[in-house]
Amino acid sequence: MKLSYLREHLSFDQAGVVLESDDKEGKSLYLKGIAIQGGIRNQNQRVYPVREIENAVKTLNDQIQNGYSVLGEIDHPDDLKVNLDRVSHMITNMWMEGPNGYGKMKILPTPMGNLIRTMLESGVKLGVSSRGSGNVDERTGEVAEFEIITVDVVAQPSAPGAYPTPVYEHLLNARGGSRAFRVAQEVQQDPKAQKHLQEAMLNIINGLK
């Protein structure tokens, strides 16, 4: 049986997202929260048995502990492939708490990672979305043979069940957004330029509210 492509979105509040930093200067920024919920029927009418979540979380975390880089993107890709030009973070740890799988993600200094950092520091609430595969029982909605490929960062939906609008499209469609995005790609190694870029991005984001 062919496995289905599964992605499950959790809003900022559903995921209980918190920000962490590993130093006083905040150079390394992390997101931590629920990555996948087990034992309940979600908004996609699918049910992930806790044993499936446990197995998937253990498999992915074993890969991380063995030195495999599990990268995530900003927003929802249409398949299981990780696109390097869209990478924003790296999953550093996954674990179980109760019926749910939790994840900790380090925001990377990539163009997309810098966009996420700026939004988070501006108070924008972002959610998460697990991306994986499995078999779904058409009658009960129960998922079997579940595998987590990664966890992505997504925009907060305007209503429960709403499909998130791509964050970067908001910026590219905003006045000055395209130029700011190009600059973000060019100044990754220049801290002073990044500071000026961050101020410009804040102005653009505030204009979207």
C-alpha positions in Angstrom: 0.0 0.0 0.0 1.3 3.4 -1.0 2.0 5.7 2.0 0.1 9.0 2.2 1.8 12.4 2.6 0.7 13.7 6.0 1.1 17.1 7.4 -0.5 18.4 10.6 -0.6 22.0 11.5 -0.6 23.3 15.1 -1.2 26.9 15.9 1.1 28.9 18.3 -1.3 28.2 21.2 -2.0 24.5 20.3 1.8 23.8 20.1 2.5 25.8 23.3 5.5 27.3 21.5 8.1 28.9 23.7 11.4 30.7 22.8 14.7 29.8 24.3 18.2 31.1 23.9 21.4 29.4 24.9 23.3 32.5 25.7 22.8 36.0 27.2 23.2 37.7 23.9 20.5 35.7 22.2 22.8 34.6 19.3 21.2 31.2 19.2 17.4 31.2 19.2 15.3 28.1 19.6 11.6 27.2 19.3 10.2 24.5 21.5 6.7 22.9 21.7 4.4 20.2 20.7 5.2 18.9 17.2 2.6 16.2 16.8 -0.5 15.3 18.9 -1.3 11.7 19.8 -4.5 10.0 20.8 -7.0 12.6 19.6 -8.9 13.3 16.4 -7.3 16.4 14.9 -8.7 19.0 12.5 -7.8 16.8 9.6 -10.0 14.1 11.1 -6.9 11.9 11.6 -6.0 10.0 14.7 -2.4 9.2 15.6 -2.1 6.4 18.2 0.4 7.2 20.9 2.4 4.1 20.0 2.8 5.5 16.4 4.0 8.9 17.8 6.4 7.2 20.1 8.0 5.1 17.4 8.2 8.0 15.0 9.7 10.3 17.6 12.3 7.7 18.6 13.3 7.0 15.0 13.8 10.7 14.2 15.6 11.5 17.5 17.9 8.5 16.9 18.9 10.0 13.6 19.6 13.4 15.3 21.7 11.8 18.0 23.7 9.9 15.3 24.7 13.2 13.7 22.0 13.4 11.0 20.9 16.9 10.3 17.1 17.2 10.3 16.3 20.5 8.6 12.9 22.2 8.4 11.4 24.9 6.2 9.4 28.0 6.6 5.8 27.2 5.6 4.2 24.2 3.9 6.0 22.4 1.0 3.9 20.2 -1.2 5.9 17.1 -0.7 8.4 15.4 1.6 11.5 16.9 0.0 13.5 19.5 2.0 14.3 22.5 -0.2 17.6 23.9 0.9 16.7 27.4 -0.3 13.7 27.4 2.1 15.5 26.0 5.2 15.0 28.1 8.3 15.8 25.8 11.2 17.3 22.5 12.4 15.6 20.1 14.8 18.0 19.4 17.7 15.9 17.1 19.8 12.5 15.3 19.9 10.9 13.6 22.9 7.6 12.4 24.3 5.5 14.1 27.0 2.3 12.3 27.7 0.6 11.4 24.4 2.4 14.1 22.4 5.7 14.4 20.5 7.7 17.5 21.3 10.5 19.1 19.4 13.2 21.7 19.8 14.3 23.7 16.8 17.3 25.9 16.3 16.7 28.9 14.1 19.5 29.0 11.5 21.2 32.2 10.0 19.7 31.5 6.6 17.6 34.1 4.7 14.4 32.2 5.8 15.8 31.7 9.3 16.5 35.4 9.6 12.9 36.2 8.6 11.6 33.9 11.3 14.0 35.5 13.9 12.8 39.0 13.0 9.2 38.0 13.2 9.6 36.2 16.5 11.4 39.2 18.0 8.6 41.4 16.7 6.0 39.4 18.6 4.6 37.5 15.6 3.0 34.2 16.7 4.1 31.3 14.5 2.9 27.7 14.6 4.5 24.4 13.6 3.6 21.7 11.2 4.8 18.1 11.2 5.5 16.6 7.8 5.6 12.8 7.3 4.0 9.7 5.8 1.8 6.9 6.9 -1.3 4.8 6.1 -4.7 6.2 7.0 -7.7 4.0 7.7 -10.5 5.5 5.5 -13.1 4.4 8.0 -11.6 5.4 11.3 -9.0 8.0 10.3 -6.4 6.1 12.3 -2.8 6.4 11.1 -0.4 3.4 11.0 3.3 3.1 9.8 3.8 6.8 10.7 7.1 8.4 10.0 8.1 12.0 10.8 10.3 13.6 8.1 10.6 17.0 9.7 8.7 19.8 11.5 8.2 23.1 9.7 7.4 26.6 11.0 4.2 28.1 9.7 2.2 31.2 9.9 -0.6 31.5 12.5 -3.9 30.8 10.8 -6.7 33.4 11.1 -9.2 30.8 12.1 -9.2 27.2 13.3 -8.5 24.9 10.4 -7.4 27.7 8.1 -4.5 26.9 5.8 -1.6 29.1 6.6 -0.6 31.8 4.1 3.1 31.6 3.2 5.0 34.1 5.4 7.5 35.0 2.8 4.8 35.8 0.2 3.4 38.4 2.6 6.8 40.0 2.6 7.5 39.7 -1.1 4.1 41.3 -1.8 4.6 44.1 0.6 6.2 47.4 -0.4 10.0 46.9 -0.2 9.6 43.2 0.6 11.3 41.9 -2.5 14.3 44.1 -2.0 14.6 43.2 1.7 14.5 39.5 0.8 17.3 39.9 -1.8 19.4 41.8 0.7 18.8 39.1 3.4 20.4 36.6 1.0 23.4 38.9 0.4 24.3 40.0 4.0 24.4 36.7 5.9 28.1 37.3 6.8 27.8 41.0 7.7 26.5 41.6 11.3 26.2 45.4 10.8 24.2 45.0 7.6 22.0 42.4 9.2 21.1 44.8 12.0 20.0 47.5 9.5 18.1 44.8 7.6 16.3 43.7 10.7 15.1 47.3 11.3 13.8 47.4 7.7 12.1 44.1 8.1 10.4 45.3 11.3 9.0 48.3 9.4 7.6 46.0 6.7 6.1 43.6 9.2 4.4 46.4 11.1 2.9 47.6 7.9 1.3 44.2 7.4 -0.6 44.3 10.7 
